[in-house]
Amino acid sequence: MADKITQNADGSLNVSDEPIIPFIEGDGTGVDIWPASQLVLDAAAA
């Protein structure tokens, strides 16, 4: 199950093996860059 990315009091991040990465269609990222962005985000989370 996907989990939220949270921040500790010291500023470090808690990132699960299946983080939730929000994407809002029409937020300015559009279809022009989303396919490339998705590859980068998937690789970073792997």
N, C-alpha and C positions, 0 to 999 in steps of 0.2 A: 504494500500500500504506500502511496506517495505521502511524504511528510513535509511540513513546512520547514523552511530554513529559519533557525532561530539564532539570536545573538546572546552571548553570555555577558555578565556584568563587566568583564575585563575587555570586551570588544571582540573576542574570538567567536567564530561561527560554529554552530552545530549543523552539519549537513548529513542527511541520511543517505543511504544507498539509492533511494528513489525520491529525490527532492522535487518539490512543486516549483516549476519555473513559470510564472504568469506570462501570458501572451494575450494581448487584447488586440483583436483585428481592428485596423483603422487607427492605431495609436502612433502612426508615423513611420513604423518599420516596414509595413506593407509587404506585398508579395515579391517585390524586387530583391529584398535582402533576407527575407525569412528563410528560404531554403539553405542559404549559406550559414546563417546564424544558427539554425537548428543543428547542422552538422557540428559546429563549434561547441555548442552547449551540450550536445549528446556526448562528444568526445571528452569534454571537461568533467562531466558527471560520471564517466565510465571508470 
